[in-house]
Amino acid sequence: MSFPILIWLFRIVLIVTFISHVSCYPDQAGNYSFMKDATFAPTFARFDYIIIGGGTSGCALSATLSQNATVLILERGGSPYDNPTATEIQNFATTLSNTSPKSWSQLFVSEDGVYNTRARVLGGGSVLNAGFYTRAGGDYVKEAEWKSDEVEAAYEWVEKKIAFEPPIMGWQTALKDGLLEAGEFPYNGFTYNHTYGTKIGGTIFDNVGQRHTAANLLEYANPDTVAVYLHATVHKVLFTTKGRPRPKAYGVIFQDSNGVLHKAELAKNAMNEVILSAGAIGSPQLLMLSGVGPMAHLAAHGINSLVLDHPMVGQGMADNPMNAIFIPSPTPVEISLIQAVGITKFDSYIEGASGVIFSYSWTRNYFDGVLNYLNEMQTSRTTTSTPFSTQSITDFFKSIDPLFNATTQAGVILQKVAGPVSRGHLELRNTNPYANPSVRFNYYQEPEDLKKCVEGITTIIKVINSKAFSKFKYPDATIPGLLDLILNVPTNLRPRHVTSVFSLKQFCIDTVMTIWHYHGGCQVGRVVDKNYKVLGIDSLRVIDGSTFLKSPGTNPQATIMMLGRYMGQKILREREAFHKKKEDT
């Protein structure tokens, strides 16, 4: 072989090697070179942006910012790629209900007596939820003062990676036709858009039932400029007031799973920022732990290094109440999560799922977790906490067979109240960043929300009694009997009333559940401005669902991911304009 040919081959090898390593060929989901356990993190590092929380918003935001800046993501949980079977559609309930200490799902019980969950995994709630993908309505975008063309592009950016059209089978078809028979017109077919009537929405489960999460959006990231540390629990945001009229965030302290503390600071650049994307529970909690919140409340917990008296931190907490009716079916049903949806004009959303796999073991484990949680709360009971009776859980397990383990031949139709109007608040229980704060949502405190629930349940009853749905309901099933079925399940820790079978208002109050769409605590106009900058503090933003005044669309995950992308691009434009102006001067 001649020398020129050898030189040519050598050049080809160099080019191929270079191409395989440059950032225009990004890492693939599950094989991110930039994702490591926090035990491998240096004790000190500097980045342009420090993002607290690798969840639904944080992944989209990080991937975007990494295109023109160095980015650190600190995720308190693990990787969704460690256990692929846990993200398969048939394992939805099992994964969500696994609240063991190292699981992806962290149990908490609100002061309303309603079980709830916080995600602790890269990808956040998109790793645990029912997978429904739908955009916010046009009115929501307008109220938020977002630019509609940029919103559209950001949604499309998300959808290229994780959104799919679901396969519609028998039970979901019956639900869709039943909604139309109940008067929820028009039929809008398959669409991501939020419009009145009945539609088939998107899903983050692909055609083989594998979940695609916000963590997949990190495929867009520049692997050379982003670092993701898992099992990295942030203890506090660091602030300085030296030579400044108001506080400025400059770094964070985080702890790895071995208990080692690490410090990350912002690199020296006026545009660099710490960004909270820890969710509606984590973001207000961490602000308080860092000295930003209601002064008297922080002082009561021994947080004397007050950074800013911010009385609205933790206020405006809301959770869209959900109530459901379980319908045993005489014929087999497919395993399906949320697909067909009725978007009503009275602001209740009607959705359904079928064939959920029921196992005595995971149900027992879940409620054992609830009982353990309540026992722990009892030993550290605060004056704001409410004691709950657990007799309903005990009675429930006396009534079921320990050997029962099956795919239920049934479906569940639920209503979710839009908004909602009812609001609550979040407070610290203690100063432990690993612990849950105290949260009260005040479900159905406002009559307007209760009225929507009654109308929603009334619509569900119409669907159940429709000709279209008759195949999936036993002929002798009665509505009082179906209501009583739910009333006998410990869906929450609230007391039951004998009138609930006959009063839909009481049924709504007694059987309320979460649909995991809680939001607030760092709301726009109260804690952050329209650009999500924390009021009164420099170099600190909050970009996640804690900033929402109400939940967008029938499911917020699409909009939270979109917001990460949308704000990431806006921040990069601001950064570029600042540097250009600096160069010109």
C-alpha atoms as one frame of an Amber mdcrd trajectory, in Angstrom:
protein
   0.000   0.000   0.000   1.468   3.392  -1.028   2.285   6.128   1.447  -0.355
   8.618   0.075  -3.086   5.991   0.532  -1.959   5.381   4.132  -2.084   9.144
   4.782  -5.581   9.287   3.243  -6.806   6.385   5.413  -5.297   8.000   8.479
  -7.156  11.230   7.753 -10.443   9.328   7.299  -9.923   7.583  10.640  -9.214
  10.923  12.323 -12.359  12.493  10.807 -14.577   9.557  11.808 -13.115   9.564
  15.322 -13.687  13.307  15.639 -17.254  13.099  14.337 -18.101  10.335  16.801
 -17.040  12.532  19.723 -18.301  16.003  18.869 -21.506  17.327  20.389 -23.507
  17.352  17.158 -23.779  13.599  17.703 -25.491  13.594  21.104 -25.667  10.842
  23.663 -28.606   8.452  23.527 -31.158   8.121  26.324 -29.979   5.639  28.904
 -26.344   6.015  27.851 -25.587   9.579  28.832 -21.851  10.046  29.317 -22.551
  13.177  31.374 -24.796  11.393  33.927 -23.057  10.187  37.095 -23.836   9.471
  40.709 -23.102  12.462  42.931 -20.485  10.412  44.808 -18.286  11.043  41.742
 -18.827  14.800  41.852 -15.906  17.054  42.801 -16.204  18.764  46.165 -16.117
  22.111  44.356 -17.007  23.143  40.802 -18.212  26.150  38.814 -20.895  26.321
  36.124 -22.784  28.988  34.213 -26.141  27.576  35.327 -26.967  25.388  38.310
 -30.342  23.697  37.948 -31.852  22.166  41.056 -34.093  19.302  39.980 -33.761
  17.133  36.877 -37.507  16.753  36.497 -40.139  17.564  33.907 -38.970  21.152
  33.491 -35.332  20.769  34.506 -34.391  18.300  31.764 -35.818  20.460  28.966
 -34.267  23.603  30.445 -30.843  22.003  30.898 -30.737  20.520  27.414 -31.505
  23.932  25.946 -29.085  25.975  28.057 -26.250  23.517  27.355 -26.195  24.671
  23.733 -24.377  27.854  24.739 -23.377  27.520  28.390 -22.099  25.081  31.000
 -24.906  23.489  33.002 -25.056  21.466  36.224 -28.205  19.437  37.001 -28.633
  18.230  40.558 -31.225  15.449  40.803 -32.078  14.047  44.234 -33.255  10.721
  42.782 -31.851   8.047  40.503 -32.048   7.198  36.805 -35.220   5.921  35.073
 -32.973   3.832  32.829 -31.817   1.628  35.707 -35.036  -0.405  35.574 -36.664
  -0.318  32.099 -39.487  -2.704  33.078 -40.646  -0.202  35.706 -41.492   2.263
  32.933 -43.618  -0.184  30.925 -47.329   0.620  30.785 -48.424  -2.577  32.527
 -46.248  -1.670  35.524 -47.639   1.842  35.948 -49.486   1.146  39.208 -46.673
  -0.951  40.670 -44.038   1.719  40.004 -46.200   4.574  41.275 -47.146   2.732
  44.459 -43.593   1.635  45.293 -42.760   4.149  48.006 -39.848   2.275  49.574
 -36.940   4.498  50.734 -34.937   4.305  47.484 -37.865   4.181  45.064 -38.723
   6.813  42.466 -41.988   7.642  44.242 -41.906   9.486  47.574 -45.138   9.272
  49.542 -46.633  12.203  51.381 -50.060  12.712  52.910 -51.479  16.208  52.788
 -53.117  17.751  55.850 -56.392  17.146  53.980 -55.980  13.396  54.514 -55.235
  12.641  50.858 -52.369  10.366  49.764 -49.974  11.942  47.306 -46.604  11.375
  45.648 -43.446  13.318  44.841 -41.142  12.093  42.094 -37.485  11.526  42.993
 -35.989  10.407  39.706 -34.424  12.005  36.626 -37.408  12.957  34.464 -39.575
  13.774  37.464 -43.313  13.164  37.308 -43.104  12.064  33.672 -41.559   8.809
  34.965 -44.523   8.063  37.233 -47.667   9.576  35.755 -50.388   8.071  33.550
 -48.633   9.391  30.458 -51.310  11.666  29.016 -49.837  14.357  26.773 -51.834
  17.466  25.913 -51.036  21.129  25.435 -52.391  24.126  27.325 -55.273  26.024
  25.790 -54.819  29.264  23.901 -56.355  31.294  26.736 -53.804  29.882  29.167
 -50.910  30.872  26.887 -52.374  34.347  26.509 -52.845  34.813  30.273 -49.253
  33.702  30.893 -48.087  36.310  28.348 -46.047  33.739  26.466 -45.320  34.267
  22.771 -47.568  31.820  20.920 -45.171  31.072  18.042 -42.328  30.277  20.452
 -44.685  28.169  22.565 -45.701  26.196  19.481 -42.077  25.577  18.516 -41.199
  24.530  22.067 -44.070  22.033  22.198 -42.950  20.563  18.865 -39.388  20.246
  20.171 -40.693  18.169  23.081 -43.050  16.088  20.942 -40.326  14.941  18.564
 -38.791  12.974  21.425 -41.575  11.761  23.640 -45.148  12.123  22.329 -47.188
   9.502  20.455 -50.695   8.783  19.220 -52.152   5.983  21.360 -53.795   2.853
  19.932 -57.517   3.120  20.742 -59.169  -0.190  21.574 -62.514  -1.393  22.889
 -62.871   0.158  26.342 -61.447   3.565  25.368 -63.649   3.601  22.250 -66.688
   2.952  24.448 -65.635   5.796  26.763 -65.194   8.139  23.806 -68.582   7.213
  22.321 -70.203   7.394  25.751 -68.900  10.933  26.223 -70.399  11.944  22.903
 -73.680  10.265  23.837 -73.580  12.240  27.107 -73.389  15.456  25.078 -69.691
  16.317  25.170 -69.492  17.606  21.584 -67.841  18.024  19.193 -65.573  15.068
  18.533 -62.118  16.511  17.819 -60.341  13.253  16.960 -56.693  12.802  17.890
 -55.083  16.078  18.898 -52.614  17.548  21.362 -54.707  20.732  21.498 -56.954
  21.656  24.409 -60.416  22.306  22.986 -63.958  21.781  24.251 -65.588  18.478
  23.381 -64.284  14.914  23.254 -60.872  14.022  21.939 -58.112  11.438  21.894
 -55.012  12.965  23.431 -51.363  12.080  23.097 -49.339   9.724  25.264 -45.714
   9.346  26.272 -46.018   5.554  25.924 -44.883   4.239  22.530 -46.633   1.501
  20.531 -45.010  -1.265  22.583 -45.984   0.342  25.896 -42.572   1.796  26.822
 -42.619   5.161  28.550 -40.607   8.083  27.124 -39.866  10.678  29.783 -38.508
  14.183  30.152 -35.117  12.539  30.724 -35.158  11.630  27.016 -35.006  15.352
  26.226 -31.405  15.272  27.424 -30.629  13.663  24.060 -30.744  17.273  22.840
 -28.057  18.318  25.333 -24.482  19.119  24.441 -22.611  16.346  26.297 -19.498
  18.496  26.489 -21.144  21.282  28.504 -23.668  19.540  30.767 -23.222  17.473
  33.921 -25.990  15.500  35.644 -25.428  14.273  39.182 -27.883  11.762  40.608
 -28.722  11.233  44.288 -27.626  14.839  44.847 -29.799  16.455  47.508 -29.467
  20.225  47.684 -29.413  21.549  51.239 -29.551  25.220  50.415 -28.925  27.956
  47.894 -26.027  30.280  48.787 -26.433  34.070  48.723 -24.194  37.090  49.018
 -25.049  40.694  49.833 -21.478  41.992  49.757 -21.435  45.362  48.032 -24.970
  44.821  46.750 -28.324  46.491  47.455 -30.068  43.104  47.491 -29.158  39.404
  47.785 -27.635  37.503  44.891 -27.538  33.715  44.504 -24.043  32.446  43.807
 -24.089  28.699  44.442 -25.495  25.675  46.263 -24.530  23.074  48.842 -25.548
  19.507  48.017 -25.022  16.122  49.618 -24.345  12.781  47.957 -25.617   9.369
  49.066 -22.504   8.800  51.180 -23.240  11.927  53.201 -20.415  13.974  51.647
 -21.166  17.665  51.112 -20.262  19.357  47.827 -20.272  22.988  46.785 -21.091
  24.303  43.329 -20.799  27.984  42.471 -21.698  30.104  39.491 -18.815  31.015
  37.205 -17.957  34.709  37.101 -20.480  36.126  34.663 -23.305  38.570  35.355
 -25.788  36.446  33.386 -25.184  33.182  35.247 -27.976  31.910  37.493 -29.181
  29.306  39.936 -32.513  27.931  38.742 -34.947  26.020  40.915 -36.843  23.308
  39.035 -37.590  21.109  42.033 -41.367  21.112  41.595 -44.305  22.492  43.537
 -43.184  20.839  46.772 -39.400  21.041  46.420 -38.958  24.591  45.145 -40.827
  26.495  47.895 -39.372  24.118  50.498 -35.808  24.784  49.345 -36.351  28.546
  49.216 -37.437  28.405  52.854 -34.506  26.190  53.861 -32.233  28.747  52.166
 -33.661  31.653  54.158 -36.193  32.971  51.647 -39.754  32.868  52.951 -42.088
  34.124  55.707 -39.749  35.512  58.360 -41.698  34.372  61.438 -42.139  30.844
  60.076 -38.439  30.494  59.272 -37.446  31.827  62.695 -39.775  29.298  64.348
 -37.704  26.550  62.693 -34.397  28.045  63.757 -33.534  29.461  60.327 -31.991
  32.657  61.598 -29.893  33.478  58.534 -32.805  35.261  56.864 -31.993  36.235
  53.283 -35.341  37.813  52.424 -38.699  38.021  54.179 -40.886  36.626  51.381
 -44.352  35.948  52.860 -45.828  34.494  49.644 -43.365  31.583  49.409 -45.409
  28.435  50.028 -48.739  30.187  49.491 -51.286  29.473  46.755 -50.797  25.686
  46.858 -53.478  23.917  44.836 -54.150  20.360  43.716 -56.776  19.540  41.112
 -59.217  17.262  42.938 -60.072  13.944  41.317 -63.035  11.678  41.992 -63.579
   8.352  40.284 -66.118   5.585  39.752 -64.877   2.008  39.367 -66.901  -0.082
  36.886 -66.445  -3.891  36.881 -66.857  -5.272  33.365 -68.558  -8.508  32.238
 -66.216  -8.614  29.228 -62.399  -8.399  28.997 -60.823  -4.947  28.780 -57.466
  -3.787  27.461 -54.753  -2.269  29.620 -55.071   1.424  28.887 -54.279   4.649
  30.684 -55.644   8.111  29.852 -56.538   8.396  26.140 -60.127   9.573  25.525
 -61.002  12.812  27.325 -64.097  14.952  27.626 -63.232  18.637  28.050 -66.459
  20.125  29.388 -67.650  23.713  29.371 -68.328  23.520  33.125 -64.574  23.025
  33.749 -64.384  19.362  34.655 -62.313  16.940  32.609 -63.629  13.387  32.174
 -60.985  10.691  31.634 -60.618   6.953  32.104 -58.324   3.936  32.329 -58.916
   0.200  32.102 -57.381  -3.160  32.967 -55.119  -1.883  35.726 -53.068  -4.741
  37.164 -54.009  -5.361  40.795 -51.708  -7.186  43.178 -52.334  -7.784  46.860
 -48.609  -7.529  47.540 -48.043  -4.055  46.089 -51.314  -2.798  47.528 -50.306
  -4.113  50.936 -46.827  -2.597  50.586 -48.294   0.763  49.584 -50.644   0.969
  52.549 -47.934  -0.281  54.885 -45.956   2.693  53.611 -48.902   4.978  54.388
 -49.173   3.586  57.920 -45.419   3.952  58.505 -45.520   7.509  57.193 -48.384
   8.403  59.503 -46.591   6.849  62.463 -43.519   8.948  61.709 -45.675  12.053
  61.447 -47.315  11.195  64.756 -43.968  11.080  66.553 -43.025  14.514  65.162
 -46.527  15.975  65.195 -46.658  19.736  64.690 -49.424  22.044  65.813 -50.605
  22.400  62.224 -50.789  18.669  61.561 -54.038  16.731  61.604 -54.374  13.251
  63.146 -56.128  10.729  60.900 -57.924   7.456  61.558 -56.481   4.446  59.717
 -59.399   2.109  60.499 -60.552   2.172  56.861 -57.214   0.669  55.761 -57.459
  -2.080  58.372 -61.040  -2.908  57.351 -60.124  -2.948  53.662 -57.435  -5.611
  54.069 -59.776  -7.775  56.122 -62.093  -7.880  53.106 -59.704  -8.958  50.327
 -57.951 -12.224  49.541 -54.165 -12.146  50.163 -53.705 -14.511  47.206 -55.497
 -12.162  44.795 -53.226 -11.059  41.955 -54.746 -10.238  38.596 -55.439  -7.774
  35.852 -58.768  -6.308  36.850 -61.580  -6.813  34.368 -62.802  -3.306  34.958
 -62.340   0.319  34.165 -62.333   3.556  36.089 -63.818   6.846  34.889 -62.723
   9.967  36.696 -63.358  13.652  36.766 -60.720  16.291  37.427 -61.756  19.798
  38.455 -60.055  22.456  36.327 -58.240  25.297  38.071 -58.961  24.804  40.933
 -60.197  27.848  42.853 -59.532  26.345  46.311 -56.060  27.137  47.649 -53.856
  26.081  50.519 -50.290  26.500  51.701 -46.994  24.739  52.343 -44.949  24.974
  55.546 -41.778  23.383  56.828 -42.093  20.515  59.300 -38.376  20.672  60.025
 -35.113  21.712  58.357 -34.320  18.284  56.906 -34.099  18.632  53.078 -34.924
  14.928  52.705 -38.217  15.235  54.617 -41.607  16.253  53.280 -42.940  19.656
  54.274 -46.501  20.063  55.548 -48.969  20.758  52.732 -52.661  21.606  52.830
 -54.584  21.973  49.567 -58.072  22.671  50.975 -59.876  20.477  48.436 -63.416
  21.693  47.727 -63.142  24.556  50.183 -64.659  26.776  47.505 -68.247  25.933
  46.440 -67.316  26.592  42.802 -64.975  23.587  42.770 -67.555  21.353  44.439
 -70.181  22.341  41.873 -67.795  21.331  39.067 -67.217  17.948  40.705 -70.959
  17.258  40.975 -71.407  18.120  37.293 -68.422  15.923  36.439 -69.744  12.902
  38.363 -73.174  13.474  36.781 -71.545  13.294  33.355 -69.692  10.101  34.314
 -73.019   8.562  35.329 -74.437   9.468  31.911 -71.463   7.743  30.247 -71.889
   4.615  32.394 -75.581   4.456  31.473 -74.975   5.143  27.778 -75.680   2.588
  25.061 -72.065   2.895  23.874 -70.694   1.810  27.267 -73.232  -0.940  28.010
 -70.865  -3.741  26.952 -68.497  -2.849  29.793 -71.057  -2.624  32.630 -72.937
  -5.479  34.311 -76.663  -5.185  33.506 -77.645  -5.295  37.182 -75.057  -2.684
  38.281 -76.642   0.378  39.870 -75.157   3.813  40.338 -75.602   3.731  44.153
 -73.883   0.343  44.135 -70.941   1.678  42.105 -70.639   4.728  44.358 -70.691
   2.462  47.411 -67.886   0.389  45.863 -65.571   3.412  45.897 -66.740   4.485
  49.345 -65.580   1.126  50.742 -62.043   1.549  49.376 -59.589   3.635  51.489
 -58.927   6.108  48.672 -58.004   8.640  51.364 -58.054   9.074  55.146 -61.143
  11.254  55.265 -64.291  10.169  57.121 -67.141   8.576  55.156 -70.766   9.654
  55.475 -73.794   7.438  54.873 -75.310  10.182  52.740 -72.469   9.929  50.181
 -74.320   7.290  48.144 -77.218   9.714  47.621 -75.483  13.115  47.735 -72.931
  13.715  44.998 -71.617  16.732  46.908 -70.815  14.538  49.893 -69.443  11.821
  47.607 -67.004  14.361  46.110 -65.840  15.515  49.550 -65.524  12.001  51.002
 -63.735  10.294  48.101 -61.468  13.075  46.804 -58.084  11.944  45.502 -55.122
  13.568  43.832 -54.363  13.323  40.140 -50.808  14.538  40.959 -51.278  17.912
  39.266 -50.492  20.008  42.344 -48.935  23.402  41.730 -48.235  26.791  43.315
 -45.963  27.857  46.149 -43.748  30.113  43.987 -46.411  31.766  41.879 -45.898
  34.314  39.137 -46.618  37.818  40.412 -46.224  36.716  44.032 -42.838  35.022
  44.327 -41.429  35.344  40.784 -41.941  37.865  38.002 -43.090  37.164  34.439
 -39.547  36.051  33.588 -39.572  33.635  36.556 -36.956  35.661  38.423 -37.415
  35.550  42.194 -38.646  38.966  43.336 -36.074  40.830  45.400 -33.158  38.490
  44.587 -30.623  38.510  41.751 -29.405  35.496  39.761 -32.211  33.218  40.972
 -35.184  31.884  39.031 -37.875  29.276  39.552 -39.008  27.460  36.405 -41.469
  24.667  37.144 -45.085  23.982  38.137 -44.709  25.819  41.434 -45.048  29.076
  39.467 -48.482  28.210  38.018 -51.625  30.006  39.149 -53.686  27.111  37.805
 -52.962  23.803  36.104 -52.656  23.987  32.289 -54.827  21.742  30.110 -56.040
  18.330  31.181 -52.502  17.315  32.143 -49.677  19.797  32.877 -46.615  17.726
  31.910 -46.479  18.857  28.268 -46.630  22.506  29.298 -44.022  22.108  32.045
 -41.605  20.541  29.531 -42.484  23.226  27.012 -41.796  25.908  29.629 -38.311
  24.503  30.230 -37.532  24.755  26.528 -39.277  28.123  26.102 -37.472  29.776
  29.000 -34.156  28.120  28.117 -34.228  29.768  24.714 -35.273  33.095  26.179
 -32.429  33.005  28.707 -29.906  32.174  25.966 -31.141  35.099  23.861 -30.761
  37.425  26.853 -27.280  36.036  27.458 -26.246  36.568  23.835 -27.639  40.123
  23.789 -25.774  40.986  27.013 -22.453  39.719  25.680 -22.955  41.451  22.338
 -23.689  44.745  24.081 -20.618  44.264  26.242 -18.454  43.638  23.172 -19.846
  46.717  21.412 -18.930  48.929  24.345
